[in-house]
């Protein structure tokens, strides 16, 4: 909205200036028609004032149109040349045309009629527009590439232009002619001072300067001829003078401005010409480096980056051929060759690296090629080549070659430019690789997000809510995803199955195995009703999945809530802890880890334990990420500390016990990053009430009974 508002304000301002100019022009038009043939001094003064105001308002209106456009210097010079040429033809063809329309145009001009007044008006209007535009072009030239504010000089010249035009009519009064002459001479002096300020020539190329030399000569000649015609006794001069001496004086000043400016421009350009080639070279070098700098953080395609490096290296160093060599011990890989064939580039590269230690080149080195006999068969004979190291993290990995053909030689500036360019190339190569690594990292992070989401869905979203049990569970992966697993299964109306497992290894691979184990245990829990048999069948299924490097430790248990009994089997997992009274009992039924053995030995050694539960019995299942958590001294958290925390807080709820354990483990290992997944599952047996009678009985009346099958 703010931008649109600014645009509307600018448009209104421009329209206002045009309307003011139109008012002056209309007033001047009717005044010229009404006062035609009269010698009234009053009307003459008003007419001259309107002419000056019309020129000023037209210049102000055209100024915004010119300033809002992006001109290049040569296009402005061409515009001035075209207008000068048009003025030349108008002046030269106005005599025969007007003399053909009127028998004696000079006599008629003394007592002009309506038709001639109209012709004079439109003729003067066209000339006024051209003169105002040329004046604005000179203003653009004056301020172009100026580093300091020099408004005073130009504005002073504008004031004296107006004074000179305003006093032009005083030339008819001999006593006052000196005023007109004084302002006219001062205006010319100010033109001379302002014409010296030509800063923009230095920024042109040699080709542009040569073109400017030719154009400045032609335009200077045109301005001289037009000035002579404008000040002579031809029909054109009489028409303009009779219409407005102020306009005639302004046009004369513009012509003189053109002569002085383009004459000085010619000699200034001529003096700049010997250094033009050196400037062009520096300009190419700077523009190449600027362009390359803008690409450093943008180019992702490594092949495109190579092509850009060799292409810009040619422009920056004025070379004839360039290519890149990537170096590995015993191997040279040539790529991105410009203006040279692949075979020729490889032969020169092999020649350069024939000497031991050549691969250690870091700064730009010039290698003569006069003794390289194989290049006699080349289409182009190269006399020398530069070799610059393209470093990556201060290790030379590649080399930029720039070769010169014929009698051309590399000078100090060439070597400096190539060396600078090679440094930029090193940064670009590093950035390109880093960008690729970042993109790959982002891709992997997205994949990890997907894996993390999958794992989140694999683990239970909430713990089972049962009147007989208080259940808490915690899972903290060491990395984005982990290989620990736990789950709960409803088996019939009165049984709850639970499992905890730890896949060897960490990260994505362990997470995928864990996902498969989830499906295995979930399926087996529906068709098999004993923990031992579930682990036996799970081991058989995993035979087709696990390789020799992986195995899974697991503990699977079933709580029969009706008979108040825990049945559990363990396949190489950490012991299951039973907190009863003030003791922590270790339940260690025998068994190998899943995937370690697929023979009958696995089932023969796998045991199953049965335990009658009492009130407040707490079953704790965990992975070794808890007991093996380390502090800054690389000491383990340990089983004793773990069991002490459990016993000290055995009267609390399962959730409270779980929170305290995790808090203590976190504080213990706060200075060391977690190196293994942490999983903790706590089930606390509550007092049970019989549902088929009014007699309540306590689990505390039972004794611990462990039956190993």
Secondary structure, DSSP 8 states (H G I E B T S, - for coil): -HHHHHHHHHHHHHHHHHHHHHHHHHHHHHHHHHSTT---HHHHHHHHHHHHHHHHHHHHHHHHHHHTS---HHHHHHHHHHHHHHHHHHHHHHHHHHHHHSTTHHHHHHT--HHHHHHHHHHHHHHHHHHHHHHHHHHHHHHTT--S--HHHHHHHHHHHHHHHHTGGGGGSGGGHHHHHHHHHHHHHHHHHHHT---GGGGS-HHHHHHHHHHHHHHHHHHHHHHHHHHSSSHHHHHHHHH-HHHHHHHHHHHHHHHHHHHHHHHHHHHHHTTHHHHHHHHHHHHHHHHHHHHTTT---HHHHHHHHHHHHHHHHT-SEEEEEEEETTEEEEEEEESS-HHHHHHHHHHHTTSTTGGG--S-EEEE-TT-GGGGGSSS-EEEEEEEEEEETTEEEEEEEEEEETT----HHHHHHHHHHHHHHHHHHHHHHHHHHHHHHHHHHHHHHHHHHHHHHHS-SS----SSEEEEEEEE-SSSS-SEEEEEEEETTTEEEEEEEEESS-HHHHHHHHHHHHHHHHHHHHH--SHHHHHHHHHHHHTTT--TT--EEEEEEEEETTTTEEEEEEEB---EEEEETTEEEEE------BTS--SHHHHHH--EEEEE--TT-EEEEE-HHHHT-B-TT--B--HHHHHHHHHHTTTS-HHHHHHHHHHHHHHHTTTS---S-EEEEEEEE-----SSSS----GGGS---EEE-
